[in-house]
Amino acid sequence: MEEISEIFKSLGHPDRLKIIDGLIRNECNVGEIQKKLCLPQSTISQHLKILKNKKIIKERKKGNQRCYRVIDRRVVKILKILK
């Protein structure tokens, strides 16, 4: 139950939900997320760090960029239910 509670805490911010929703559809980098959400790069990076620490997303280096994708299938299911 502790682990599930931590996942829900990570999903508790609307911007993080938007980031996850976008990453479910397409792997992308901070710049692409920034264009879609119109948020400062530093804010997006903070949200990504939280999601990465909870093992909800994973980063992959692509040249000098970092691309992110959702790896926790439970989170994918949660978002589908909420929509």
Backbone as JSON, one array per atom type, in Angstrom:
{
  "sequence": "MEEISEIFKSLGHPDRLKIIDGLIRNECNVGEIQKKLCLPQSTISQHLKILKNKKIIKERKKGNQRCYRVIDRRVVKILKILK",
  "N": [[0.81, -1.19, 0.0], [2.0, 1.18, 0.63], [3.69, 1.76, -1.55], [1.79, 2.14, -3.59], [0.48, 4.38, -2.61], [2.56, 6.25, -2.83], [2.77, 6.42, -5.61], [0.3, 7.61, -6.24], [0.68, 10.07, -4.96], [2.67, 11.12, -6.58], [1.21, 11.48, -8.89], [-0.39, 13.52, -8.21], [-0.26, 16.18, -9.1], [-1.46, 18.49, -11.47], [0.12, 19.23, -13.74], [2.02, 17.2, -13.86], [0.36, 15.05, -14.45], [-0.43, 15.82, -17.01], [2.04, 15.7, -18.32], [2.63, 12.95, -18.1], [0.45, 11.91, -19.51], [1.01, 12.86, -22.1], [3.46, 11.55, -22.54], [2.7, 8.92, -22.58], [1.59, 8.65, -25.05], [3.65, 9.51, -26.81], [7.15, 9.22, -26.83], [9.3, 11.73, -25.66], [11.38, 14.73, -25.44], [12.54, 17.24, -23.04], [12.32, 19.78, -24.23], [10.3, 19.41, -26.17], [8.14, 18.78, -24.51], [7.96, 21.16, -23.14], [7.16, 22.95, -25.16], [4.58, 21.99, -25.67], [3.23, 22.26, -23.22], [3.74, 24.81, -22.35], [5.31, 25.61, -20.14], [7.93, 26.62, -17.85], [11.26, 25.43, -18.48], [12.72, 24.59, -16.27], [10.72, 23.93, -14.42], [9.46, 21.78, -15.68], [11.59, 19.98, -15.71], [11.85, 19.52, -12.94], [9.42, 18.2, -12.4], [9.77, 15.94, -14.03], [11.92, 14.76, -12.75], [10.79, 13.96, -10.31], [8.91, 12.06, -11.23], [10.64, 10.26, -12.42], [12.18, 9.4, -10.23], [10.27, 7.94, -8.85], [10.03, 5.85, -10.48], [8.2, 5.89, -12.57], [8.54, 6.97, -15.03], [11.09, 6.69, -17.57], [14.32, 7.62, -18.69], [16.04, 8.04, -21.79], [19.05, 8.31, -23.42], [19.6, 10.15, -26.3], [21.68, 10.96, -28.52], [22.72, 14.12, -27.62], [20.49, 14.63, -26.21], [17.85, 13.91, -23.85], [15.39, 11.57, -23.82], [12.11, 10.84, -22.76], [9.9, 8.33, -21.41], [6.92, 6.58, -20.43], [7.06, 3.98, -18.1], [5.75, 2.55, -16.18], [3.19, 0.48, -16.13], [0.93, 0.4, -14.56], [0.34, 3.04, -14.04], [-0.38, 3.92, -16.56], [-2.77, 2.5, -16.87], [-4.24, 3.65, -14.76], [-4.53, 6.32, -15.66], [-6.06, 5.88, -17.97], [-8.44, 4.96, -16.84], [-9.21, 7.23, -15.39], [-9.72, 9.03, -17.42]],
  "CA": [[0.0, 0.0, 0.0], [2.91, 2.34, 0.67], [4.12, 2.01, -2.93], [0.64, 2.68, -4.32], [0.3, 5.73, -2.08], [3.6, 7.09, -3.42], [2.4, 6.65, -7.01], [-0.76, 8.6, -6.26], [1.28, 11.36, -4.61], [3.36, 11.59, -7.78], [0.2, 11.85, -9.87], [-1.23, 14.53, -7.59], [-0.1, 17.52, -9.67], [-2.03, 18.5, -12.82], [1.16, 19.27, -14.78], [2.61, 15.85, -13.98], [-0.61, 14.24, -15.18], [-0.32, 16.21, -18.42], [3.31, 15.16, -18.82], [2.46, 11.51, -18.24], [-0.49, 11.68, -20.6], [1.74, 13.05, -23.35], [4.51, 10.54, -22.7], [2.07, 7.63, -22.91], [1.38, 8.66, -26.5], [4.91, 9.69, -27.54], [8.39, 9.5, -26.12], [9.8, 13.03, -26.09], [12.36, 15.38, -24.57], [12.06, 18.38, -22.25], [11.95, 20.86, -25.14], [9.0, 19.09, -26.76], [7.15, 18.91, -23.44], [7.86, 22.59, -22.86], [6.35, 23.56, -26.23], [3.19, 21.55, -25.54], [2.61, 22.69, -21.97], [4.05, 26.23, -22.1], [5.85, 25.74, -18.79], [9.38, 26.8, -17.85], [12.07, 24.22, -18.57], [13.09, 24.16, -14.92], [9.54, 23.31, -13.82], [9.3, 20.48, -16.32], [12.68, 19.14, -15.21], [11.52, 19.12, -11.57], [8.37, 17.2, -12.48], [10.35, 14.72, -14.59], [12.76, 14.16, -11.71], [9.88, 13.28, -9.37], [8.36, 10.88, -11.91], [11.74, 9.31, -12.64], [12.53, 8.83, -8.92], [9.22, 6.98, -8.49], [10.09, 4.81, -11.52], [7.02, 5.99, -13.43], [9.1, 7.21, -16.36], [12.5, 6.35, -17.75], [14.95, 8.45, -19.72], [16.94, 7.38, -22.72], [19.89, 9.3, -24.09], [19.54, 10.13, -27.76], [22.65, 12.01, -28.82], [22.9, 14.94, -26.43], [19.16, 14.84, -25.62], [17.27, 12.86, -23.04], [14.0, 11.32, -24.19], [11.4, 10.22, -21.65], [8.73, 7.51, -21.72], [6.28, 5.96, -19.26], [7.4, 2.56, -17.99], [4.89, 1.91, -15.18], [1.91, 0.15, -16.79], [-0.16, 0.72, -13.64], [0.02, 4.46, -14.23], [-1.11, 3.98, -17.83], [-4.13, 2.03, -16.57], [-4.9, 4.67, -13.91], [-4.93, 7.45, -16.51], [-7.17, 5.44, -18.83], [-9.64, 4.93, -16.0], [-9.57, 8.61, -15.06], [-10.23, 9.73, -18.61]],
  "C": [[0.86, 1.27, 0.0], [3.33, 2.74, -0.75], [2.99, 2.64, -3.75], [0.37, 4.12, -3.88], [1.32, 6.7, -2.69], [3.32, 7.39, -4.89], [1.33, 7.72, -7.09], [-0.26, 9.99, -5.87], [1.97, 11.96, -5.84], [2.39, 12.06, -8.85], [-0.66, 13.03, -9.4], [-1.11, 15.95, -8.13], [-0.61, 17.52, -11.11], [-0.98, 18.53, -13.94], [1.83, 17.92, -14.95], [1.66, 14.92, -14.71], [-0.56, 14.55, -16.67], [0.95, 15.65, -19.05], [3.17, 13.66, -19.07], [1.54, 11.19, -19.41], [0.2, 11.83, -21.96], [2.78, 11.97, -23.59], [3.95, 9.15, -22.96], [1.93, 7.53, -24.43], [2.69, 8.7, -27.28], [6.06, 9.91, -26.57], [8.88, 10.87, -26.59], [10.76, 13.61, -25.06], [11.75, 16.6, -23.89], [11.58, 19.51, -23.16], [10.58, 20.64, -25.78], [7.88, 19.23, -25.73], [6.9, 20.39, -23.16], [6.99, 23.29, -23.9], [4.88, 23.22, -26.05], [2.51, 22.13, -24.32], [2.84, 24.16, -21.63], [4.46, 26.47, -20.64], [7.35, 25.98, -18.87], [10.12, 25.46, -17.85], [12.41, 23.69, -17.18], [11.93, 23.46, -14.21], [9.33, 21.91, -14.38], [10.36, 19.52, -15.81], [12.41, 18.65, -13.79], [10.45, 18.03, -11.57], [8.92, 15.87, -13.01], [11.21, 14.0, -13.55], [11.91, 13.38, -10.71], [9.36, 11.99, -9.98], [9.43, 9.81, -12.13], [12.13, 8.64, -11.32], [11.52, 7.79, -8.45], [9.11, 5.85, -9.51], [8.8, 4.72, -12.35], [7.46, 6.21, -14.87], [10.56, 6.8, -16.37], [13.05, 7.26, -18.83], [15.89, 7.6, -20.55], [17.75, 8.47, -23.4], [19.84, 9.08, -25.6], [20.42, 11.28, -28.23], [22.9, 12.81, -27.55], [21.56, 15.28, -25.77], [18.78, 13.65, -24.75], [15.8, 12.75, -23.42], [13.35, 10.52, -23.07], [10.2, 9.41, -22.14], [8.2, 6.91, -20.43], [6.62, 4.48, -19.25], [6.5, 1.82, -17.0], [3.5, 1.71, -15.79], [0.72, 0.44, -15.88], [-0.62, 2.15, -13.82], [-0.76, 4.65, -15.53], [-2.57, 3.57, -17.6], [-4.91, 3.05, -15.74], [-5.38, 5.83, -14.77], [-6.07, 7.08, -17.44], [-8.47, 5.42, -18.06], [-10.13, 6.34, -15.7], [-10.14, 9.39, -16.23], [-11.62, 9.26, -18.92]]
}
